[in-house]
Amino acid sequence: NKPGKFDDADWVEMKKHPKVGYEIVKEIVFLKDQARAILYHHERIDGKGYPSGIKGDEIPLFAKILAAADAYDAMTTDRPYRPALTQKEAIKELRVHADKQFDRRISSAIIEIIKEESLT
């Protein structure tokens, strides 16, 4: 967690973390599906994600779930460069980015869980 905003070099380094996480767990047999979710959790439904730029149904289901949950957590957590969003603001972001960044089915399901459980 760097204090302040990322520069271009920081973003390049940060974008390596899906591959690093994948490399750590890929040889663990019972984590095979989870390893792929780690690798692809920053891919986007519209194909503008990383590390591979895959889109839509090419993205494994576990990765889609992890992507939306990770984004919600990131949005609702204070960062050195911005305060946390409220639950309501984060839900709005999940809705706005459905079918672009997130699978609409996944974001809708997560929103329902958040509302039911009042997760913050």
C-alpha positions, 0 to 999 in steps of 0.5 A: 500500500503506497501512500499517495497516487500510483505513477505509471511504473507503480501501475505496471508493477501492480498489474503483475499481482494476478500472475504472481498469485497464480504462480504461487498456487498453480501447482496446488492440485486442490486450488486449480480452479482458484488459481485461474480465478486469481489469474483472471480476477482483473479481466473485464467483461468488455475485454479491457482488463488484464493480464490477458484481455479476455472477455465475457464467457472466456473469464472463469466464473470464480474469477468473475465472482472474485473480481466483483467482491474484490472491487467492492472491498477496494471501493469500501476501504480507505486508500491513501489517495481517497476515502472509502465509498459508502455502501450505497455508493459502492453498490451504485458502482457495481450497477454502473459497471455491470456488463462492462467491468463485471458480469451483470449476474454476479454484480446483481447477486453480490448487491443482493447479498450486501443488502441482505447482510448489510455488509460494509 
